[in-house]
Structures are given as C-alpha cells and as structure tokens.
Amino acid sequence: MKPNLITKITLCGLLLNGFYSSAQQTNLEVNIANTITKIQPTMYGAFFEDINFAADGGLYAEMIKNRSFEFETPLMGWKQTNSDKHSFNNQSGIATTIKVLENKTNPNFCRVLVNNDKGFEMINEGFRGMGIKKDARYNLSLKAANHNGAIKKIIIQFIDRNKKVLGETIIVPTATDWQSYSTQFTANQTEAKAQLKITFEGTGTIDLDMISLFPEDTWKNRKNGLRKDIVQLLYDMKPGFLRFPGGCIVEGRTLAQRYQWKKTVGDVEKRETLINRWNTEFDHKPAPDYFQTFGLGFFEYFQLSEDLGAQPLPILSCGMACQFNTGELVPMDELDPYVQDALDLIEFANGGIETPWGRIRSEMGHPKPFNLKLIGVGNEQWGPQYIERFKVFEKAIKSKYPKMTIVSGAGPFPEGDYFEYGMQELKKLNAEIVDEHYYKNPQWFRENATRYDKYDRKGPKVFAGEYAAQSVAIASPDNKNNWECAFSEAAFMTGLERNAEVVNLTSYAPLMAHEEAWQWTPDLLWFNNLEAYGSANYYVQKLFSTNKGTDLIAITKDGKPVTGQNNLFASAVKDLNTKEVIVKLVNTAATVQEVNVDLKGSKLASKGTVITLTSPNLQDENSFANPKKISPTEREFKLKGDKAQTSLPAYSVTVLKLKMK
C-alpha cells in the first residue's frame, strides 16, 4: 500500500474506535430502597470572610468610605479639590480632623472651616466609586455641630467624573451642639463611578461625623442594611449554614488586630474601626484603604443566617495570631478573656433577655434567641500550641453548654506534618467536627473524590470548610473561575456527598470579590458597584445545595462507587420531603458519555427532570458581560421502564430528578 493510503485507513480506524467507544453505554445502578446515612441539613453552606472588599464596599451597603474619619489616615477617601493644607484657603476652606480621646471607639471627627462657600467642597470617592441607579432613592445621615449657627445649609450631591450633578439634597443644621440629621434624595442617572460632593452655604466652622449613605432598597428593606442583589444570590443557594467572619481575619496579623466580636455589636456609631488584615497582605494587590467599620457585625451575621435559613457558625480567636504572619501567642495563663468571649457569644446568641448579653441582643431588635448550635475555635491554626488552647476552650464550653457542637481545625493544608499531627491529636480528644481546607489544582480535586472513602466512621466528622480549585497556583492573582475548576470541584463534591456519614458541612472559599478591589482569586461571587453575578463554581455549588436530599443512597457501576472510572463521577440521594430521587453525574471527559441508570427499589413517575451545567471550553468563565454563560439548563426526560437513559455532554455536571410514587 501507498503510505498515504495506510495513513487514511489508520485514521479511519481510530475514528471508528472513537465513535464506538463514545457510543458505548455506561450502566449504573441506584438502590433507592436502602438509605446509607442521613444527609445533614448543613451539608452545603456558605463561608463569608471580609476579603476582596466583601463587607465594607460589598455586602454591607454603606456607600461612604471612611464615614467617621477613623482610618489610619483620617481623611482617606475624602478629597478637598480647592484646598491646600499649606495655605489659609481664603478662596475656599479646609477640613481637618480632631481626636477626642474620651471617645475610645470613635474618637475622630471632621472640623470644616468655610472661608468662601463658593469655593470649598468635600468629595467622598466611595469604594472605587459609588454605584447609583436612575430613579433609585438614597438615604443620607450625618452628625453635625454648627458653631454659632454660621453654616446655613449643607448641600449634598451625587456627581459623575465630570462633576455633573446626578442628584441633590439639602440639610439645614439647626443645632450648635452635636445633632443627627437625615435626608433622602434620588439619583437622576445610573452611574457606576459616582461620588458624593458636600458643599455649604455660609461661612464659619462646622463639625461633622458619621456621614453615611445607603440605598433605600436594601435586603428586606432594612435601614442601613445589606446589598439586595448579593444577598439574593446567597439566598438562592439555600445554604445549610453560614460560617463567619472568616478565615484568617479571625486571627489577625497580630492579636491586637484580631476580630473581637464584642466590638461589633450595639450602636453602629460606637463600633471601633480596625485595619483589615488583607490591607497589606499581597504585593500583587495592595489595599491601603481596606478597613473594617463593623457596620456588618456579629448581630448582622446572625440575622443574615436567619434570613438565609442557615445555621450560624461563628469562628473565634483561640489566642493565636495568624501563623502565616506573626504567629503571636497569648500565654496560657492569660487565655481566660478569650475563652470568656466564646461563652459570652453563646449567651449573646441564645441567652434569655434577662441575661447580660441576651439583653443586648434584645435591645438590638431580636428578643428571640438565634438558636446557635455550632461554634468554631480557631481558624486554620496548627501545632501543639493550638491543641493545648483548644483543650481549654472545649472544657469551658462543654462545662457550661454541653449541647454546643465545637468545630476544631486541622490547619491550612489537606496533608503533611501539620495536618497529620492535628488530626491525630483531635481524634485523641474525640473532637466532634474537624475543619479541613484544600486549595489545589483541578486535577487534585478529580483525583481526590475518594478522599473520605476510608475515613473512620466513628471518628470526628469533617467540615470541608474552605476549598476551591486553583487554575494557576494558590494565591496567584492569575487564578480564574474557569469551567475546568468548577466541574473538577463538582467531581470532588460527589465524593463529599457519597461520604455524608463522615462529611457533615462543606463550603467553597472565598465567597465574594469586588471586581476592582479583590486580593484573592478565584471567588464564588463577583460584584461591582452596580451588579453581582455567580461564577461557574457558584452554579455548581447551587446545584448541589438545592438538590442535597435527605438520605444518601448508593449509585454503583459493577457494584463499585463511581469515582472517576472512565472520567465519570456520581452520587445519589433521595429527598423524603419532596419524594424525589436525585442523581448527580459529572463527566470530566472531552467526549459525550451515554449513561443508563437502573433505578431499583421504588416505583417512579414516568417523567423526570434533567438539569445540565456544561461548557465546551475548559477556560470558559462567567463575567459581567455574560453573567450566565455557564448556567443550568433544564428539560424533561422519560424513563424507559426503570431505566433513565441520558447523554452526558463533554465537561458537564448533570442532575437527574425523579418523583417517587
């Protein structure tokens, strides 16, 4: 034969082999009758950490940056375009800050000297601008002390980058002493990069503080509340729990900068501003203007958990600063205040209104307890120092609250010395739930779908507390929320679900990121000042969370779990509340797979629903321009006897749902 003819015949044979192999059916069997274990209501949850401007500038709908002048640079976020601190500013004026030491949590206020009210202006830049929407209403409040009644009016305007006015309102400051004022105004144009301009009528001196601006349209229309579009994305996930406030932010770079929950409750004006620990963490994305005002504090986290129908899971400092930073330790004989913080938090969440902390909760507007059942001690600490501190917390909490479930941690890595030591010691202590974290490449997630198959069923339960496939490397600014990462996580999640007897809680991390002000990628949700969208990873999480079922059942191929053979992964549940059988199938191959699912043990309706999440390109992502490029499609399918036959697209996540008769 001629060489080119041999080549043609060989290619033809390869193509035919490819056709027949792709056309072959994979036969799977589901045993509906036999429940392996119950799926915990907390199986799929959400983990919130204030990274990537997730709180101030994100979920917390405050639009003014540095509203009470408490940043390290007190006028950060504020511009005085016609003023010069090295002159008398006779043609304008000057704003300076004054510190009142007696007010320990909010000592600074702004003193404005107006020499020429036609020339002086203050402008707040917001969080990378302010997103305003045409015809939407905005609530502005401030505190002012108008010395000698010199200032007749405070004029507040939305402006665009060309200083065009996009909305205006006026406050008449009537009191010489501090008084609160509020007003509402409407934007006459949609603008993602608006700013707030303040000018005055009259000359003289006026003091200002707590200059605050919120959209009227917040989640549940709560005054000074949360961004509606972001909470809606969380609500749609139906998370079983909400872990907060972090993460490394719990620990702080130093102990002085740790998260102290008691400073985040009560009157918002009296909550002490703190530098955000992600402010200087990454050279690739410095954020010198990243601070925590704690307008989103522990009360608001508990309230959000309740809104979402999620169990609250607060994480508290165990007296160890972040070991990636200073690793500062509280001496064991000085640990009592940290332990007391944990006990007081349980009282704040669950105590009657006759208790000191329960009364504070009630005064904040929630007389009923929050029904806290879970509490975390430490974030991802490691080594003997963590174990000895955990023991003290565990003894104190269990002595006073024996029914409280305590979450411990196995460190920042899913393997290695720190992990093995932590797991060994926590098993000795009969720890209830151990938090494991994994930031790995997509292949690792596919290869580790069997990670929990051999875990001791009598040992500690597992909280897969932070995981996300990294397309490049851990903490790389080039990581993407691409489709390969998302379906690889789905493959891994079938393994979490198959091992629901051991794995009781799971959550992707981090939860959200500002389009311009992020520090870490990838992230589940992305937002800018006007919009928010879910990544492909978000839709994977949502598919699993909204289809978690109540009972784990077996799905097998030739009697074995489906854990990646022929690039196929599977798990199955039934939901006794909705009377459904739910089968999750993940095809990580580059070709279509034909699957035949034999459903035994229950009579089923003849028609079912198939939900598919797929994209042909491994690098595909959702974006602001195309927020649902990768999102679920739904169609009806028919059973053939007891068998569900379906084609699984290349690179796909598929959910089959069938009603039980």
Secondary structure, 3 states (H helix, E strand, C coil): CCHHHHHHHHHHHHHHHHHHHHHCEEEEEEECCCCCEECCCCCECEECCCCCCCCECCCECCCCCCCCCCCCCCCCCEECCCCCCCCCCCCCEEEEEEECCCCCCCCEEEEEEECCCCCCCEEECECCEEEECCCCEEEEEEEEEEHHHCCCEEEEEEECCCCCEEEEEEECCCCCCCEEEEEEEECCCCEEEEEEEEEEECCEEEEEEEEEEEECCCHHHCCCCECHHHHHHHHHHCCCEEEECCCHHHHCCCHHHCCCHHHHCCCHHHCCCEECCCCCCCCCCCCCCCEECCCCCHHHHHHHHHHHCCEEEEEECCCECCCCCCCCECCHHHCHHHHHHHHHHHHHHHCCCCCHHHHHHHHCCCCCCCCCCEEEECCCCCCHHHHHHHHHHHHHHHHHCCCCEEEEECCCCCCCHHHHHHHHHHHHCCCCEEEEEEEECHHHHHHCCCCCCCCCCCCCEEEEEEEEECCCCCCCCCCCCCHHHHHHHHHHHHHHHHCCCCEEEEEECCCEEECCCCCCCCCCEEECCCCEEECHHHHHHHHHHCCCCCEEEEEEECCEECECHHHEEEEEEEECCCCEEEEEEEECCCCCEEEEEEEECCCEEEEEEEEEEECCCCCCCCCCCCCCCCCCEEEEEECECCEEEEEECCCEEEEEEEEEC
